[in-house]
Amino acid sequence: MTHPSWQPWQGDGVPQSSQGSGAPTGWQKNGVPQPWQGGPASQGWAGQGGPSMLASHADRERAVDVLRAGYGEGRLEQPEFEKRVSRAYAARTVGELALLVADLPQGPVPHAAPVTLVPQTFLPVPRPRTNGKAVGSAVCGVLCLVSFGFTAIPAVVLGHAARSEMARTGEGGDGFALLGLVLGWLSVAGWAVLLTLAVVAGAASG
């Protein structure tokens, strides 16, 4: 983006130049502002009436907002900023305002938001996946009650296998595995007692 070789905040005596028909641009030596014929930098302020359109209070405030953003970002020194603000409030046309902000971004430059790391203590703890064998052990253990213990062996085998896998992988479901083991071993113990009593009864009767 090209900028004029003079700046409107550097005093009243500044060079004059011609734009085609010889009309002066910028500020004359007697301090009277003239319509600026501007280039691309003025398009944000030109409006439908061009640079010679009289500036409204809203136009002046927008220019001052751009100056404040430039000052806040360190693009302007305080004396220069104060001079430009004074010129902005005294400007008569949109073209004069365009000159004041021609070498500044049209608004604050966006900055990336700072990333705040959350301590691990305050992060939600992910729930571990439930081990499938532990669930199977619990199901077989419950079925022992209605199957007269025929699912006790699968409940015990699956329970021990599940606890071994959970210790290695960190999966959940230890309660299911324990339920299957308890019910399975109780069923095995019950069958063992019944068989022992049957053998003793058979020996006694023989």
Beta strands, then each sheet from edge to edge (+ up, - down):
end
